[in-house]
Amino acid sequence: MKVFAGQCRLVELGFRQGGAAGYGLRRQLIDENRIPKGELNRGDRKSLQTDRVILTLGPDNEIENVRKIYALFVEQGLSERQIAAELNQAQILTDLSRPWTLSSVHQILTNEKYIGNNIFNRVSFKLKQKRVVNSPETWVRADGVYPPIVSRAIFDRARAIIDARSAHFTDDELLSLLRSVLADEGYLSGVTIDERDNMPSSSVYRYRFGSLIRAYQLIGYSPERDYSYININRRIRESYPQVLTDIVSGFERAGGSVICGEDDLLRINGEFTAALVIARACNCRTGYRWHIRLDTGLFPDLTIAVRLDDQNAAPLDYYVLPSIDLTVSRLKLSQDNAFSLDAYRFETLDFLYSLAGRCIFGEAA
């Protein structure tokens, strides 16, 4: 919550929060006095806490191409697919050095950064929470803080065309369009939906039906790829708070004192810290596998890894992994592991809880 509040404040001050600038724009590094220090290339990060990042205009040829995209769409009535084809025919590449697609053109036509606005919180994905597409009234914004590439008037005209094209579809109409894509393509995915002309984007289906998988089920389509892990991950996220509470209770029953921070990092007796990871079982050809991500950003002294059973319904066992011995960020476990890993395996966490116990010196002597 503190990180999010800080990000919102920086956005309102006109500073960039996010990744790549996008086609036609560049990230500019400035100091605390807003004096430019240089342009950041892809993958570069600021090195000083007092520095900030803003967006600035990119190369002249990219700026002209962005204006051309708006002109072709608004004034000449070309679709996103037709614009992409024209750009590719002229051998113009995106900022990722890739050919243009319907989606990449659509993104330029709908992103307010091209009129100088700084928008944040369109999508929320906070710690241990579900990814949520937020409504426009919850967005954090600062208008006119970047140099605009196109005017507000032409941007509004483009947005009006897009909104009129995709508005007021009923659920039945959306599902009918989805069936037509399936009949033409033979399969469904977010990309095939987004690349379809005269059809709402995949995000509309996610918002209306809860997920693409749910929309697929309503038309009787089963993807070849097994997406059951999505529901499993959802159940894991939902069960995470209860598992964390049970572990805190275990330490307290043993006589320890536990403080659980907003980052879910456990601070036991003010002496050591522990982080919790729940790993689902993945059924592979050679048996079950568990992929454990060690949260090195929190720098916990211990990581408590809960391995779920083959039904991903209950804990199978526990690995108590000390950071002093493990410096990797990811760990792959199989059903049978080397002693160097299984030395940290426990059937229960009673041994770990006992580390938090306290006794009087006289008794110890």
C-alpha positions in Angstrom: 0.0 0.0 0.0 2.9 2.4 0.8 4.5 1.6 -2.5 1.3 2.1 -4.4 0.7 5.5 -2.7 4.2 6.6 -3.6 3.7 5.6 -7.2 0.4 7.5 -7.4 2.1 10.6 -6.0 4.9 10.4 -8.5 2.5 9.9 -11.4 0.5 13.0 -10.3 3.8 15.0 -10.4 4.3 13.9 -14.0 6.9 11.2 -13.5 6.8 7.9 -15.5 5.9 4.7 -13.7 6.2 1.6 -15.8 8.3 0.0 -18.5 9.2 0.9 -22.1 8.2 4.3 -23.5 6.6 2.9 -26.6 6.9 3.8 -30.3 7.6 7.5 -30.9 8.6 8.2 -27.3 11.7 7.8 -25.2 12.4 7.7 -21.4 14.3 10.8 -20.2 16.3 10.7 -16.9 16.1 13.9 -14.8 17.5 14.9 -11.5 15.7 16.4 -8.4 15.8 19.8 -10.1 14.2 18.4 -13.3 17.4 19.0 -15.2 17.8 16.3 -18.0 20.7 13.9 -17.4 20.3 11.7 -20.5 18.1 9.2 -22.3 17.5 5.8 -21.0 17.8 2.9 -23.4 15.6 -0.2 -23.2 16.5 -2.1 -20.0 18.3 0.9 -18.4 17.3 1.9 -14.9 18.0 5.0 -12.8 20.8 4.6 -10.4 20.0 7.4 -7.9 17.0 7.5 -5.6 16.5 11.2 -6.2 16.4 10.8 -10.0 13.1 10.6 -11.9 12.0 9.4 -15.3 9.7 11.3 -17.7 8.7 10.7 -21.3 10.0 12.8 -24.1 9.7 12.8 -27.9 11.5 10.1 -29.9 13.1 10.3 -33.3 11.5 12.5 -35.9 10.7 9.6 -38.2 8.8 7.8 -35.4 6.8 10.9 -34.6 5.8 11.3 -38.2 4.7 7.6 -38.4 2.5 8.0 -35.3 0.8 11.1 -36.8 0.5 9.1 -40.0 -1.3 6.3 -38.2 -3.8 8.7 -36.7 -4.4 10.4 -40.1 -4.9 7.1 -41.9 -7.4 5.9 -39.2 -9.4 9.2 -38.7 -9.2 11.0 -42.0 -8.9 8.1 -44.5 -11.0 5.5 -42.6 -8.4 2.7 -42.8 -8.7 -0.1 -40.2 -5.9 -1.1 -37.8 -5.1 -4.1 -40.0 -4.9 -2.0 -43.2 -2.6 0.5 -41.4 -0.4 -2.3 -40.2 -0.1 -3.7 -43.7 0.8 -0.3 -45.1 3.5 0.2 -42.5 4.9 -3.3 -43.1 4.9 -2.7 -46.9 7.0 0.4 -46.3 9.4 -1.8 -44.2 8.8 0.2 -41.0 9.3 -1.7 -37.8 7.8 -1.2 -34.3 9.9 -0.1 -31.3 10.6 -3.8 -30.7 12.0 -4.2 -34.2 9.0 -6.3 -35.2 6.4 -6.1 -38.0 3.2 -4.1 -37.2 0.0 -6.0 -36.2 -3.5 -4.9 -35.6 -2.8 -4.9 -31.9 0.3 -2.7 -32.1 -1.6 -0.1 -34.2 -4.6 -0.3 -31.9 -2.4 0.4 -28.9 -1.1 3.6 -30.4 -4.6 4.8 -31.2 -5.9 4.3 -27.7 -3.0 5.3 -25.4 -3.2 8.7 -23.9 0.5 9.1 -23.6 0.5 10.3 -27.2 -1.4 13.4 -26.2 0.9 14.0 -23.2 -1.1 12.4 -20.4 0.4 10.3 -17.7 -2.0 7.4 -16.8 -1.5 4.9 -14.0 -3.5 2.1 -12.2 -5.4 0.9 -15.3 -4.5 -2.6 -14.2 -3.9 -3.7 -10.6 -1.8 -6.7 -9.7 -0.9 -6.3 -6.1 1.0 -8.8 -4.0 -0.9 -12.1 -3.7 -4.0 -10.6 -5.3 -5.9 -11.2 -8.5 -5.1 -9.2 -11.6 -7.9 -6.6 -12.0 -8.7 -4.3 -14.9 -9.8 -1.1 -13.2 -12.5 1.3 -14.3 -11.5 4.7 -15.7 -12.7 6.6 -12.6 -10.0 4.8 -10.5 -7.1 5.7 -12.8 -4.4 8.0 -11.5 -3.6 10.6 -14.1 -1.8 13.8 -14.8 -2.8 15.5 -18.0 -0.4 17.4 -20.3 2.8 16.5 -18.5 4.6 15.1 -21.6 5.1 16.6 -25.0 2.2 15.5 -27.2 2.7 13.9 -30.6 -0.9 14.3 -31.7 -3.6 16.8 -30.8 -6.4 16.1 -28.3 -9.0 16.6 -31.1 -7.7 13.9 -33.4 -7.2 11.5 -30.4 -10.8 12.0 -29.4 -12.0 11.4 -32.9 -10.0 8.1 -33.1 -11.3 7.0 -29.7 -14.9 7.8 -30.7 -14.6 5.6 -33.8 -13.2 2.7 -31.7 -15.9 3.1 -29.0 -18.7 3.2 -31.5 -17.4 0.1 -33.2 -17.3 -2.1 -30.1 -20.1 -0.8 -27.9 -23.4 -2.4 -26.8 -22.6 -6.0 -27.6 -24.9 -8.4 -25.7 -23.4 -11.6 -24.2 -25.0 -13.7 -26.9 -23.5 -11.4 -29.7 -20.1 -11.7 -28.1 -20.3 -15.5 -28.0 -21.6 -15.6 -31.6 -18.6 -13.6 -32.7 -16.4 -16.0 -30.8 -17.9 -19.0 -32.5 -17.2 -17.3 -35.9 -13.6 -16.9 -35.0 -13.4 -20.6 -34.0 -15.0 -21.7 -37.2 -12.6 -19.7 -39.3 -9.4 -20.3 -37.4 -10.0 -23.7 -35.9 -8.8 -22.6 -32.5 -9.0 -19.6 -30.1 -6.5 -17.5 -28.2 -6.2 -13.9 -27.1 -4.0 -13.1 -30.1 -6.5 -14.5 -32.6 -9.3 -12.5 -31.1 -7.3 -9.2 -30.9 -6.2 -9.6 -34.5 -9.8 -10.0 -35.8 -11.4 -7.1 -37.6 -14.7 -5.7 -36.5 -14.6 -7.5 -33.2 -14.1 -6.5 -29.6 -10.7 -7.2 -28.0 -10.0 -10.2 -25.8 -10.1 -7.8 -22.8 -13.8 -7.3 -23.4 -14.4 -11.1 -23.1 -12.3 -11.2 -19.9 -14.3 -8.4 -18.4 -17.7 -9.6 -19.4 -17.2 -13.4 -18.6 -14.5 -13.3 -16.0 -11.9 -14.9 -18.1 -11.3 -16.2 -21.7 -11.5 -19.8 -20.5 -15.0 -19.1 -19.2 -16.0 -17.6 -22.5 -14.5 -20.7 -24.3 -16.5 -23.0 -22.1 -19.8 -21.2 -22.9 -19.3 -22.0 -26.6 -18.2 -25.5 -25.9 -14.5 -25.0 -26.9 -11.7 -26.8 -25.0 -8.2 -25.5 -25.8 -5.6 -28.1 -26.6 -3.3 -26.7 -24.0 -4.3 -27.5 -20.4 -5.3 -24.3 -18.6 -6.3 -26.0 -15.4 -3.3 -24.4 -13.7 -5.2 -21.0 -13.9 -7.9 -22.3 -11.5 -5.2 -24.0 -9.4 -3.3 -20.8 -9.1 -6.4 -19.0 -8.1 -7.1 -21.5 -5.4 -3.5 -21.1 -4.1 -3.9 -17.3 -4.0 -7.1 -17.7 -2.1 -5.6 -20.2 0.4 -2.4 -18.2 0.9 -3.7 -16.0 3.8 -5.0 -19.0 5.8 -1.7 -20.9 5.4 0.2 -17.8 6.5 -2.1 -17.5 9.5 -1.6 -21.2 10.4 2.2 -20.8 10.4 2.0 -17.6 12.5 -0.2 -19.6 15.0 2.4 -22.4 15.0 5.2 -20.0 16.0 3.0 -18.4 18.7 2.0 -21.8 20.2 5.7 -22.6 20.6 6.1 -19.4 22.6 7.4 -17.1 19.9 6.4 -13.6 18.9 5.6 -13.0 15.2 5.1 -9.7 13.3 3.6 -10.1 9.8 4.4 -7.1 7.7 2.5 -5.7 4.7 4.9 -7.6 2.5 3.8 -10.9 4.2 7.4 -11.3 5.6 7.3 -12.9 9.0 9.6 -11.4 11.7 10.0 -14.0 14.5 11.1 -12.8 17.9 12.8 -9.9 16.2 15.7 -12.3 15.4 15.0 -13.9 12.0 12.6 -13.5 9.1 10.7 -16.0 7.0 8.8 -15.9 3.7 6.1 -18.3 2.6 5.9 -19.9 -0.9 3.2 -22.4 -2.0 4.3 -24.6 -4.9 1.7 -26.5 -7.0 2.5 -30.0 -8.4 3.0 -30.1 -12.2 2.4 -33.4 -13.8 5.3 -34.1 -16.3 6.2 -37.2 -18.3 8.8 -38.2 -15.8 6.7 -37.5 -12.7 5.6 -34.5 -10.7 7.6 -31.3 -10.5 7.4 -28.3 -8.2 8.8 -24.9 -9.2 9.7 -22.7 -6.2 10.4 -19.0 -6.6 12.6 -17.7 -3.8 11.7 -14.0 -3.1 15.2 -12.6 -3.1 13.8 -9.1 -3.1 12.6 -9.4 0.5 15.9 -11.0 1.6 14.3 -13.4 4.1 16.5 -15.5 6.3 14.3 -18.6 5.7 11.9 -19.5 2.9 9.1 -21.9 3.9 8.1 -23.7 0.8 4.9 -25.7 1.0 4.7 -28.5 -1.6 1.2 -29.4 -2.5 0.1 -33.0 -3.2 -0.6 -34.4 -6.7 -4.2 -33.1 -6.5 -3.0 -29.6 -5.4 -5.5 -29.8 -2.6 -3.3 -30.2 0.6 0.3 -29.8 1.7 2.5 -32.8 0.9 5.6 -31.7 2.8 7.6 -28.6 3.6 11.1 -27.3 2.7 12.7 -24.8 5.0 15.3 -23.2 2.8 18.0 -20.9 4.4 19.0 -18.0 2.2 22.6 -18.4 3.4 22.8 -21.7 1.6 20.7 -20.9 -1.5 21.5 -18.0 -3.7 19.3 -18.9 -6.7 16.0 -17.2 -7.4 14.2 -20.4 -8.6 14.3 -24.0 -7.5 13.0 -27.1 -9.3 12.1 -30.0 -7.1 11.1 -33.5 -8.2 9.6 -36.4 -6.3 13.0 -37.6 -5.2 15.8 -35.1 -4.9 19.5 -35.1 -3.9 20.4 -35.0 -0.2 21.6 -31.4 -0.7 18.0 -30.4 -1.2 16.1 -33.1 0.8 18.2 -32.2 3.9 15.8 -29.2 4.2 12.6 -31.3 3.8 10.2 -31.8 6.8 6.9 -33.7 7.1 5.7 -31.0 9.5 6.9 -27.5 10.6 7.1 -28.5 14.3 10.9 -28.3 14.2 10.8 -24.8 12.8 8.3 -23.7 15.4 10.5 -25.0 18.1 13.2 -22.5 17.1 10.9 -19.7 18.3 10.5 -21.2 21.7 11.9 -19.5 24.9 13.1 -21.0 28.1 14.6 -19.6 31.4 18.3 -19.6 31.7 18.1 -21.7 34.9 16.2 -24.4 33.1 18.7 -24.4 30.2 21.6 -24.8 32.7 
